[in-house]
Amino acid sequence: MEQDPVPVDLGHPAPDFELPNQFGEPVRLSALRGSPVILVFFPFAFSGVCTGELDELQAAGAEFSRSGARVLAVSCDSKYALRAYARDRGYSFDLLADFWPHGMVAGAYRAFDAGPGRPLRASFVIDAEGLIQAEIRSDPGTPRPVQAYLDALKEMV
């Protein structure tokens, strides 16, 4: 699927995409309008910092549900690796495979590091109308705080 070079700036529309989840089911961002979305790019399934972050997102699931938010976690791993990862960790949210073309969606969000070929640690809180309301980034090896997502959701109310 081709991506237009849409700027990723607060208050602007989030670039639309469709990626397979860990079960191979297509998930299209624009089809989720009407509810907030927490879009979380993570470098690698089964890696320490990423697992810690996604475990925290899973633990905060009830809080995200109360705000009506849907969590989408995106890496360049294959859907098969993501299925094993979700099963191993008990994740109930979608893990999306930005596998091929490799990193195209992460690139559309300026969240792809072409050197090692992996997403950057970047997240976007998208409102019910599809506008980016918050961007949360951290350096490699540094987890993003779950509270930052919850604070961004509260600000949207």
MIFI-788035 format. One line per 4 residues: number of its first residue (from 1); their letters; for each residue x, y, z of C-alpha. Coordinates in steps of 0.5 Angstrom, whole numbers. Example, Ala and Ser with C-alpha at 12.3 -4.5 7.8 and 13.67 -1.06 7.14 Angstrom:
2
1> as> 25/-9/16 | 27/-2/14
//
This chain:
157
1> meqd> 0/0/0 | 3/7/-2 | 4/12/3 | 3/20/2
5> pvpv> 8/24/5 | 3/27/10 | 7/31/16 | 6/28/23
9> dlgh> 4/34/27 | 0/35/33 | -7/37/31 | -6/34/24
13> papd> -9/28/21 | -6/21/23 | -3/18/16 | -8/12/15
17> felp> -5/5/14 | -8/-2/14 | -3/-7/17 | -4/-15/19
21> nqfg> -5/-16/26 | -2/-22/29 | -7/-27/27 | -7/-24/19
25> epvr> -13/-20/20 | -13/-13/17 | -13/-7/21 | -14/0/18
29> lsal> -13/6/22 | -19/10/19 | -24/5/20 | -23/6/28
33> rgsp> -25/13/28 | -30/15/33 | -25/12/38 | -19/15/41
37> vilv> -13/10/39 | -6/9/42 | -1/8/36 | 5/5/39
41> ffpf> 11/3/35 | 16/-1/38 | 23/-4/36 | 23/-11/37
45> afsg> 18/-17/40 | 21/-21/45 | 26/-15/47 | 27/-13/54
49> vctg> 25/-6/54 | 19/-7/49 | 17/-13/53 | 17/-8/59
53> elde> 13/-3/56 | 8/-7/52 | 7/-11/59 | 5/-4/62
57> lqaa> 0/-3/57 | -3/-9/58 | -4/-8/65 | -7/-1/64
61> gaef> -12/-4/59 | -18/-3/64 | -16/5/64 | -15/5/56
65> srsg> -22/2/56 | -25/7/60 | -23/12/56 | -25/8/50
69> arvl> -18/8/47 | -16/2/43 | -8/0/43 | -5/-2/37
73> avsc> 3/-4/38 | 7/-4/31 | 14/-7/30 | 17/-9/23
77> dsky> 17/-17/26 | 13/-22/22 | 5/-23/24 | 8/-30/26
81> alra> 13/-27/31 | 8/-22/33 | 3/-28/34 | 8/-32/38
85> yard> 10/-26/42 | 2/-24/44 | 1/-31/46 | 7/-32/50
89> rgys> 6/-25/54 | -2/-25/54 | -3/-19/50 | -10/-17/49
93> fdll> -9/-11/44 | -7/-12/37 | 0/-13/35 | 1/-10/28
97> adfw> 6/-13/23 | 10/-7/19 | 14/-12/16 | 13/-11/8
101> phgm> 14/-6/5 | 19/-6/11 | 18/0/16 | 13/4/11
105> vaga> 8/6/16 | 13/7/21 | 17/12/16 | 10/15/15
109> yraf> 10/17/22 | 17/19/22 | 19/13/27 | 23/9/23
113> dagp> 31/8/24 | 33/5/17 | 40/4/19 | 38/-2/24
117> grpl> 32/-3/20 | 27/-2/26 | 22/3/29 | 24/8/33
121> rasf> 21/8/40 | 15/13/38 | 8/13/40 | 2/17/38
125> vida> -5/19/41 | -10/20/36 | -17/23/38 | -24/20/35
129> egli> -23/24/29 | -17/22/27 | -12/28/29 | -6/27/33
133> qaei> -6/30/40 | 0/27/43 | 7/25/41 | 11/21/46
137> rsdp> 18/19/44 | 24/16/48 | 31/14/47 | 33/7/45
141> gtpr> 33/3/51 | 29/8/55 | 21/6/56 | 16/11/55
145> pvqa> 11/12/61 | 4/9/61 | 2/15/65 | 4/20/59
149> ylda> -2/16/55 | -7/17/60 | -5/24/61 | -6/25/54
153> lkem> -13/22/54 | -15/26/60 | -13/32/56 | -17/30/50
157> v> -24/30/54
//
